[in-house]
């Protein structure tokens, strides 16, 4: 897979190295000459250019890439890069970094963003996930507003504890994709039983999250959540 990353700061370089380690072809685009340090990510192709300029992106042959990652520390830049990548170069997948929580609402398909990764939201979700048992925690949004990655840690009194996965009546537009049990990550099989303390990871649309919560934790959990308990 060919991936172009706009921004060669700590975040951009870390993403680049991880993708290279996984066998992908990575190009880093950076306008600041002092940030061009090829020895930091030796497996990447480096281009000194302004990713907000169409001419620079044409020179980088952006249309050849499968994914563009807008990873700078400036939300305005990330939005412009995303819009150009999608509208001018028809890049199939655009991932954008959100630096400030108040700007998150802008990172939508209208700006060319397929996936917005908000550092404040991710950190808040990880905090919630670490301490919350018996409620639904949203970890990540795929394609803004359409599908979410959510997690529920099963309390001992959950309705389906001890029941097989296939007996759990999940709503439409919802899939159980993983069970984290202690140090193990399990791919759910239909006959696998649910155990107290299991972290259930779902992909579902936002409009069925309450239904998922009700099925897994009981109908009264939805009402408690609405009351802020």
Secondary structure, DSSP 4 states (H G I P E B T S, - for coil): -EEEEE--SHHHHHHHHHHHHTT-EEEEEES-GGG--GGGGTTSEEEES-TT-HHHHHHTTGGG-SEEEE--S-HHHHHHHHHHHHHTT--SEEEEEE-SGGGGGG-SGGGT-SEEEEHHHHHHHHHHHHH--SSEEEEEEETTTTEEEEEEEPPTT-TTTTSBGGGS-PPSSEEEEEEEETTEEEPPPTTPBP-TT-EEEEEE-GGGHHHHHHHHH-HHHHHHHHTT-
